[in-house]
Amino acid sequence: MFEEIVGTSPPLQSVLSRISKVAATDSNVLITGETGTGKELVARAIHKRSRRSSRAFVSVNCAAIPRDLIASELFGHEKGAFTGATQRRLGRFELAEGGTIFLDEVGELPAETQIALLRVLQEHEFERVGGTGSIRTNVRVIAATNRDLEAAITAGMFRSDLFYRLNVFPIEMPALRERREDIPLLVEYFIDRYARKAGKSFQTVNKRSLDLLQSYPWPGNIRELQNVIERSVIVCETENFSVDESWLSRQPRATEPNRELGLFKRLPSQEKAIIEAALSECGGRVYGPSGAAAKLGIPRPRGTAAKWLSKRHRTYASATSQHSGHSPCVTPKHAAGYVCSVCRFEWSYANMWRSRTRRHRTSSRW
């Protein structure tokens, strides 16, 4: 066992070799791989074998912190920086000073926090939220993600310069199905751990159960295996350890991703590009079974997709200086039918809703 990492398979040995090489340095590390493959264990192993092992290891799950609070969580805030900030608070980077900070799910960071993190990596300094002075930092950064960051860069969701700063030394974790020879060792390790906690003792492992465990594809990887073993230890009443086959044959019901929610979470510029692409694919059709609204997963229980576009227009208009101070999104050329660039973009989507477009051009009410 290598720093709580169990296994002897060639794919895992390659990972352990890379850990040994990079641990003694201060280089940034980016760990990629499917969920449940043990990325945090790798980060902890790197820290324990580094010169910083006597200092703090601070782990942050970027996906678990609301986007409005992530900057404060990472960099701290000053008293009065925002409503509820009743006192100064140190951020995770300050708590990890001299040690290592592990940014799990780094691909979920919002754009503004990506910029602040890039500054930390480049200049080794940051500012607390609401602060005016820069704070120097001496922290090693290890990041992890189960997302394809290069695809996120192409989609405009992740900064390429931040990716190159993080990806100094990449480590890719193999999925459990790619290292099946490690499953018996992992089964033995987890049985021993949970049997001791439960005050039980197992002399043998049922061969049929072991074969089943080795043939199962493990979509949840080691985390799923760990849960199955813990559950089996709890329910098993004999000294012959076995696993209920129904637990492994049961597949999670596939669900359609909520594309509408994913769309609303994006920046306006990214949202525009996605809508424009969808409408292009649908030949300009807004709603209906083959329309852009259906393609993007936008429901139509009340009103129409065009009303939704009108709502999004207000978001874009309020952020555009050309529209500040007046409600209608038309210019003095209104009589000639001229519509501003923001409005032209939005309302070109409503070609099949011309009556509403006409109303839009003549009404100041939104």
Sequence and secondary structure as in RCSB ss.txt:
>XXXX:A:sequence
MFEEIVGTSPPLQSVLSRISKVAATDSNVLITGETGTGKELVARAIHKRSRRSSRAFVSVNCAAIPRDLIASELF
GHEKGAFTGATQRRLGRFELAEGGTIFLDEVGELPAETQIALLRVLQEHEFERVGGTGSIRTNVRVIAATNRDLE
AAITAGMFRSDLFYRLNVFPIEMPALRERREDIPLLVEYFIDRYARKAGKSFQTVNKRSLDLLQSYPWPGNIREL
QNVIERSVIVCETENFSVDESWLSRQPRATEPNRELGLFKRLPSQEKAIIEAALSECGGRVYGPSGAAAKLGIPR
PRGTAAKWLSKRHRTYASATSQHSGHSPCVTPKHAAGYVCSVCRFEWSYANMWRSRTRRHRTSSRW
>XXXX:A:secstr
 BTTB    HHHHHHHHHHHHHHTS   EEEE  TTS HHHHHHHHHHTSTTTTS EEEEEGGGS TTTHHHHHH
 B TTSSTT  S B  HHHHTTTSEEEEETGGG  HHHHHHHHHHHHHSEE  BT  S EE   EEEEEESS HH
HHHHTTSS HHHHHHHTTEEEE   GGG GGGHHHHHHHHHHHHHHHHT    EE HHHHHHHHHS  TTHHHHH
HHHHHHHHHH  SSEE   THHHH         HHHHHHTS HHHHHHHHHHHHHHTTT  SSTTSHHHHTT   
SSS HHHHHHHHHHHHHHT GGGTT SS   GGGGGT   HHHHHHHGGGGGGHHHHHHHHH    
